[in-house]
C-alpha cells in the first residue's frame, strides 16, 4: 500500500537499497495457509449446514471490519482516530484473529510495502506487478528479503506494550481460544467454518484486493512521480468494509474515511462514526484533516 503514515517507522541509511534482494519462500507461512485451506474445504464438504455458514459470515465480518480494517489498519498503523486503550486492544486483537500476522508484524509488512512504493523504483513484489498466479505465490507464500534493508523503528507505545508483545508472539495460537468456544457451541462444523475457512478466505481475499487495487480500476486521484498508483475497486466496498477504495487511501492515507466520494460504501468508517457518536472515538481524521500529499493530482 502506498501511503504516508503519521509516524515514519522505516528509516533509510546510505547503504539502503530497495531493489537489491530476493523473493524467499516462507515454509511456515505456506503451511499455515495450506492447512487452513484444506480444513476449510473439509468443513464445506463435511458440514454443509446453515448455522456454520452464518458463523463464518458473522466472524469474517467482525474480524475483517472491526479487526483488520478499523483496528489494525486505520487505528494501529495510521492512527487516523483515537479511542480508549481497552477498545484499541480489542480491535487489534480481532485483527490478529484474521490470521495474517500479529500487530507488530502487520505494521512492519504494511510500512515496508509503503516504503517500497514511495521509492523511484519499486520491485515487482511490493508493487503487485507480477501476473495473477505469480503474485499469489509471492504474496501468500513468500517474502521479499533485501540485502541492505532500511531500519524498522517502532514507536514505544507499541514496542514496549506487553499486550502487543504477547499478541505478536502468540498470534497463531490466538485462534485456539476462539476454536474452543466454537467447538463447545457448535462442534467441528463451527470450528472448520469459523476458523479455518474464515482464515483462508480472509488471506486470499486480502491478497486479491491488494493485487487488483495496484493494477487497474477507478482512479479519482494520482500521485505524480511515484511508480505505483492505487486504484478503487467499485462494487466491493461493502464486502471489503471500505478497503477496496484503495486509490482514495493512496490520496489521503491519514483519513479514517476511505469511501470519500458519493456512493462509495465504507462500513469501517460507519463503525468509527458510530463509536464517535457514543463518545468512544475522537480526533477522527478525514481527507481535509491534513495537508495534501505532494504530487496529489485529481484525475
C-alpha positions as CSV (number, residue, x, y, z in Angstrom):
1,X,0.0,0.0,0.0
2,X,1.4,3.4,-0.9
3,X,0.7,5.8,2.0
4,X,2.3,8.3,4.2
5,X,2.0,7.2,7.8
6,X,1.7,9.5,10.7
7,X,4.9,8.0,12.2
8,X,7.8,7.4,9.9
9,X,8.9,3.9,11.0
10,X,11.1,3.0,8.0
11,X,14.5,4.8,8.3
12,X,17.0,4.5,5.4
13,X,20.7,4.9,5.5
14,X,23.3,5.5,2.8
15,X,23.7,1.7,2.2
16,X,20.0,1.0,2.0
17,X,18.8,-0.5,-1.3
18,X,15.1,-1.1,-2.1
19,X,15.8,-3.3,-5.2
20,X,18.8,-5.5,-4.2
21,X,17.1,-8.5,-2.7
22,X,15.4,-11.9,-3.3
23,X,12.0,-13.4,-3.1
24,X,12.3,-16.1,-0.5
25,X,9.9,-19.0,0.1
26,X,8.5,-19.0,3.7
27,X,7.6,-22.6,4.7
28,X,5.6,-21.7,7.9
29,X,3.6,-19.1,6.0
30,X,2.8,-21.6,3.3
31,X,1.9,-24.3,5.8
32,X,-0.4,-22.0,7.7
33,X,-2.4,-21.1,4.6
34,X,-2.5,-24.6,3.1
35,X,-3.6,-26.3,6.3
36,X,-6.5,-23.8,6.8
37,X,-7.4,-24.1,3.1
38,X,-7.7,-27.9,3.4
39,X,-9.6,-27.8,6.7
40,X,-11.9,-25.1,5.4
41,X,-12.7,-27.2,2.3
42,X,-13.3,-30.1,4.7
43,X,-15.8,-28.0,6.6
44,X,-17.7,-27.2,3.4
45,X,-17.8,-30.9,2.3
46,X,-18.5,-32.5,5.6
47,X,-20.7,-29.9,7.3
48,X,-22.8,-28.1,4.7
49,X,-25.1,-26.6,7.3
50,X,-26.7,-23.2,7.6
51,X,-25.6,-22.4,11.1
52,X,-21.9,-23.0,10.2
53,X,-22.3,-20.6,7.2
54,X,-23.8,-17.9,9.4
55,X,-20.9,-18.3,11.9
56,X,-18.4,-18.0,9.0
57,X,-20.2,-14.8,7.7
58,X,-20.5,-13.2,11.1
59,X,-17.0,-13.9,12.3
60,X,-15.5,-12.8,8.9
61,X,-17.4,-9.5,9.1
62,X,-16.3,-8.8,12.7
63,X,-12.7,-9.7,12.3
64,X,-12.2,-8.0,8.9
65,X,-14.2,-4.9,9.6
66,X,-13.6,-4.2,13.3
67,X,-10.4,-6.0,13.5
68,X,-8.3,-5.6,10.3
69,X,-9.8,-2.5,8.7
70,X,-10.6,-0.4,11.7
71,X,-8.3,-1.9,14.4
72,X,-5.1,-2.8,12.5
73,X,-5.2,-0.5,9.5
74,X,-6.9,2.7,10.4
75,X,-6.1,2.8,14.1
76,X,-2.8,1.0,14.9
77,X,-1.0,1.7,11.6
78,X,-2.3,5.1,10.6
79,X,-3.6,6.5,13.8
80,X,-6.5,8.0,11.9
81,X,-8.6,8.2,15.0
82,X,-8.3,7.7,18.8
83,X,-10.1,5.5,21.3
84,X,-9.5,4.1,24.7
85,X,-6.7,1.6,25.2
86,X,-9.2,-1.1,26.1
87,X,-11.1,-0.7,22.8
88,X,-7.8,-0.4,20.9
89,X,-6.6,-3.7,22.3
90,X,-10.0,-5.3,21.4
91,X,-10.0,-4.1,17.8
92,X,-6.3,-5.1,17.3
93,X,-6.9,-8.5,18.8
94,X,-9.8,-9.0,16.4
95,X,-7.4,-8.0,13.7
96,X,-4.9,-10.7,14.9
97,X,-7.7,-13.3,14.6
98,X,-7.9,-12.6,10.8
99,X,-4.8,-14.8,10.7
100,X,-2.3,-12.6,8.7
101,X,0.2,-11.7,11.4
102,X,0.5,-10.1,14.9
103,X,0.2,-6.4,15.4
104,X,4.0,-5.7,15.0
105,X,4.3,-8.0,12.0
106,X,1.3,-6.2,10.4
107,X,2.9,-2.8,10.9
108,X,6.2,-3.9,9.6
109,X,4.8,-5.6,6.4
110,X,2.5,-2.6,5.7
111,X,5.2,0.0,6.2
112,X,7.8,-1.8,4.2
113,X,5.4,-2.1,1.2
114,X,4.6,1.6,1.7
115,X,8.3,2.5,1.7
116,X,9.0,0.5,-1.4
117,X,6.1,2.1,-3.3
118,X,7.4,5.6,-2.4
119,X,10.9,4.9,-4.0
120,X,11.8,6.0,-7.5
121,X,11.9,2.3,-8.5
122,X,9.6,-0.3,-6.9
123,X,10.4,-4.0,-7.4
124,X,7.6,-6.2,-8.8
125,X,6.9,-8.0,-5.5
126,X,5.8,-4.9,-3.4
127,X,4.3,-3.4,-6.5
128,X,2.0,-6.4,-7.1
129,X,3.1,-6.2,-10.7
130,X,3.6,-9.9,-11.4
131,X,0.9,-11.9,-13.2
132,X,-2.1,-13.2,-11.1
133,X,-0.7,-16.6,-10.1
134,X,2.9,-15.5,-9.6
135,X,1.7,-12.6,-7.4
136,X,-0.4,-15.1,-5.4
137,X,2.6,-17.3,-4.8
138,X,4.8,-14.3,-3.9
139,X,2.4,-12.6,-1.6
140,X,0.8,-15.7,0.1
141,X,3.9,-17.9,0.4
142,X,7.0,-15.8,0.1
143,X,8.6,-12.6,1.3
144,X,10.9,-10.1,-0.4
145,X,14.2,-10.0,1.6
146,X,16.5,-7.1,1.0
147,X,20.3,-7.4,1.3
148,X,20.6,-3.9,2.8
149,X,17.1,-3.1,4.2
150,X,16.2,0.2,5.9
151,X,15.7,0.1,9.7
152,X,12.3,-0.5,11.2
153,X,11.9,1.8,14.2
154,X,8.6,1.1,16.0
155,X,7.2,3.6,18.4
156,X,7.5,2.8,22.1
157,X,3.7,2.8,22.7
158,X,3.6,-0.4,20.7
159,X,7.1,-1.9,21.0
160,X,7.1,-1.7,24.8
161,X,3.4,-2.6,25.3
162,X,3.3,-6.0,26.9
163,X,-0.2,-6.7,25.4
164,X,1.1,-6.1,21.9
165,X,4.2,-8.1,22.6
166,X,2.1,-11.0,23.8
167,X,-0.2,-10.8,20.7
168,X,2.8,-10.7,18.4
169,X,4.5,-13.8,20.0
170,X,1.3,-15.9,20.0
171,X,-0.7,-14.6,17.1
172,X,-1.2,-18.1,15.6
173,X,-2.2,-19.5,19.0
174,X,-4.8,-16.8,19.4
175,X,-7.1,-19.0,17.2
176,X,-7.2,-21.7,19.9
177,X,-9.4,-19.8,22.3
178,X,-11.9,-19.0,19.5
179,X,-11.7,-22.6,18.3
180,X,-12.5,-23.9,21.7
181,X,-15.5,-21.6,22.1
182,X,-16.8,-22.6,18.7
183,X,-16.3,-26.3,19.4
184,X,-18.3,-26.0,22.6
185,X,-21.1,-24.1,20.9
186,X,-21.3,-25.9,17.5
187,X,-18.8,-28.7,17.3
188,X,-16.3,-29.3,14.5
189,X,-18.6,-27.7,11.9
190,X,-18.3,-24.3,13.6
191,X,-14.5,-24.7,14.1
192,X,-13.9,-25.5,10.5
193,X,-16.1,-22.8,9.1
194,X,-15.5,-20.2,11.8
195,X,-11.7,-20.6,12.0
196,X,-10.1,-22.4,9.0
197,X,-12.4,-21.4,6.2
198,X,-12.6,-17.8,7.5
199,X,-8.8,-17.5,7.8
200,X,-8.1,-18.9,4.3
201,X,-10.8,-16.8,2.7
202,X,-9.5,-13.7,4.5
203,X,-5.9,-14.3,3.5
204,X,-6.7,-14.9,-0.1
205,X,-9.2,-12.1,-0.2
206,X,-6.8,-9.6,1.3
207,X,-4.2,-10.5,-1.3
208,X,-6.7,-10.2,-4.2
209,X,-7.7,-6.7,-3.2
210,X,-4.1,-5.7,-3.0
211,X,-3.3,-7.3,-6.3
212,X,-6.1,-5.6,-8.3
213,X,-6.0,-2.3,-6.4
214,X,-2.4,-1.7,-7.5
215,X,-3.0,-2.6,-11.2
216,X,-6.3,-1.2,-12.6
217,X,-9.7,0.3,-11.6
218,X,-11.3,3.6,-10.9
219,X,-8.8,6.4,-10.1
220,X,-10.0,9.6,-8.6
221,X,-6.5,10.8,-7.8
222,X,-3.0,10.0,-8.7
223,X,0.4,10.8,-7.0
224,X,2.7,12.3,-9.6
225,X,6.3,11.0,-9.5
226,X,5.6,7.6,-7.9
227,X,6.0,4.3,-9.7
228,X,3.0,2.6,-8.1
229,X,-0.5,4.1,-8.0
230,X,-3.6,3.0,-6.1
231,X,-7.0,2.2,-7.7
232,X,-10.5,1.9,-6.4
233,X,-12.5,-1.3,-7.0
234,X,-16.1,-0.3,-7.4
235,X,-18.8,-2.6,-6.2
236,X,-16.6,-4.2,-3.5
237,X,-17.0,-1.5,-0.8
238,X,-19.4,-3.5,1.4
239,X,-17.7,-6.9,1.3
240,X,-14.2,-5.3,1.8
241,X,-15.6,-3.0,4.5
242,X,-14.2,0.0,2.7
243,X,-10.7,-1.3,1.9
244,X,-11.4,-1.6,-1.8
245,X,-11.3,2.3,-2.1
246,X,-7.5,1.9,-2.3
247,X,-7.0,4.8,-4.7
248,X,-8.6,7.1,-2.2
249,X,-6.4,5.7,0.5
250,X,-3.3,6.4,-1.6
251,X,-4.5,10.0,-1.9
252,X,-5.5,10.5,1.8
253,X,-3.5,8.0,3.8
254,X,-4.2,9.8,7.1
255,X,-8.0,9.6,6.6
256,X,-10.2,7.3,8.6
257,X,-12.7,7.7,5.8
258,X,-11.8,5.6,2.7
259,X,-15.0,5.9,0.8
260,X,-14.7,9.6,0.2
261,X,-16.8,10.1,-3.0
262,X,-20.6,9.7,-3.5
263,X,-21.8,6.1,-3.5
264,X,-18.6,4.6,-2.0
265,X,-19.8,2.4,0.8
266,X,-17.4,2.3,3.7
267,X,-18.6,0.1,6.6
268,X,-15.4,0.6,8.5
269,X,-15.9,4.4,8.7
270,X,-19.6,3.8,9.6
271,X,-18.3,1.8,12.7
272,X,-15.9,4.6,13.6
273,X,-18.7,7.2,13.2
274,X,-20.9,5.1,15.4
275,X,-18.2,5.0,18.1
276,X,-17.7,8.7,17.8
277,X,-21.4,9.4,18.4
278,X,-21.1,7.2,21.6
279,X,-18.1,9.2,22.7
280,X,-15.9,6.1,22.2
281,X,-13.8,7.6,19.4
282,X,-12.4,11.1,18.9
283,X,-9.9,13.0,16.7
284,X,-11.3,11.2,13.7
285,X,-9.4,12.3,10.6
286,X,-10.9,12.9,7.2
287,X,-9.3,13.8,3.9
288,X,-9.2,17.5,4.8
289,X,-7.6,17.0,8.2
290,X,-4.1,17.2,7.0
291,X,-2.3,19.0,4.1
292,X,-2.5,17.3,0.7
293,X,0.3,14.9,-0.3
294,X,3.0,16.2,-2.5
295,X,2.1,15.4,-6.1
296,X,-1.5,14.7,-5.5
297,X,-3.5,15.3,-8.7
298,X,-7.2,15.0,-9.4
299,X,-7.9,12.6,-12.3
